[in-house]
């Protein structure tokens, strides 16, 4: 070993010793904060968002921004765990992109509950079995997740946060030669995201839809001459080799998840507000619903229509806007919307995803 290499390693050891002391100092302060909060909620989404925004903004490199975000998410996760255990329900089984979204948002120090359906995620949080839930709400390629929207309308739970997960699909198979694969398992949305690749590389393989990509990986692990479309987390969990990476047709493929819980979230400085509303049955009603946003200078980032359960050919509109519901302009727009809408429900204000 060269003298120069020994010097670099000695410097790293010294920095590691300092980091260990600082991590424990931070953890001790987090414990003190926990004592002061008493029975209050453990998670403060707005505070954690501010920490991540500040660290990413102040990052001089060479670490990329996503690495800085991931590092501080884990630090906060383990410090938070010293205050009280945090349980998050998600659409399982283990190895799904929903689990990846939980890890991206909450880190790995909490407890996870894998649920069989989106309905079960909502029930787990409503019953108190979980502190929070992670549910998919839309994909940049395949569009909205209707069941999540329906349950947000019905449930008393609030939206407490969002996660924007870049979805990289992989082909998993025990077969070393994918040319011999006769059947491919995956969730229908993933088939939709990878049609071009499948048509080119596995045009004759049977495509079988299953409840989740994790289930697809489990089946591919057990059956010869089959494959699964899933993420790397599923490949690791079910010990299925990755035969092809990034097979999604759109490299920007992103799934948006919502964090649901029982708390109102304070402003973080960079927020979104989600709401659902319906228009009265008269000409120009939808235009009148959107007018207050324009007049108050509030930006709308999403408008999604969904059939209402109240009657045939009646619709509700899911809307995302920039800003917190306590912001002056947003509050004014919401007050006007309430007067113009036949029905309106604020689903929650929360920090915008990084």
Number of C-alpha atoms within 10 A of each C-alpha: 5 6 7 9 10 11 11 11 11 12 12 12 12 11 12 12 11 11 12 11 12 12 14 12 12 15 20 14 12 19 18 13 13 18 12 10 12 11 8 9 12 17 18 14 20 20 15 17 24 16 17 20 18 12 15 19 10 10 14 10 9 6 9 11 19 10 11 15 22 16 14 17 22 18 17 20 21 20 20 21 18 14 19 14 13 18 19 25 29 31 24 23 20 22 25 24 29 25 24 20 25 23 19 17 23 22 19 16 19 17 14 20 19 18 19 14 17 20 15 16 25 26 18 21 21 19 9 12 14 21 22 29 30 27 28 26 18 19 20 15 18 16 12 18 16 14 14 18 19 16 14 21 19 8 12 13 23 22 25 25 25 23 23 19 21 16 23 21 25 23 25 29 29 21 19 12 10 18 13 13 19 16 18 25 29 26 20 16 16 20 21 15 22 19 15 16 15 20 11 9 11 19 14 13 18 13 19 14 16 14 15 26 29 28 23 26 32 20 21 28 21 13 13 15 19 24 32 31 31 30 24 22 16 28 25 13 14 20 16 23 20 21 15 13 15 16 19 23 17 15 12 12 18 18 22 21 25 22 23 27 24 16 17 16 22 18 21 22 16 17 22 24 25 23 20 22 22 22 21 16 10 7 9 10 16 16 10 16 22 17 16 20 20 11 11 16 12 16 14 17 12 12 13 14 16 16 14 15 11 9 8 8 8 15 17 21 20 22 19 19 20 19 26 25 23 14 13 11 18 22 15 17 22 19 12 17 20 15 11 21 18 15 14 20 14 18 23 22 27 30 27 20 17 15
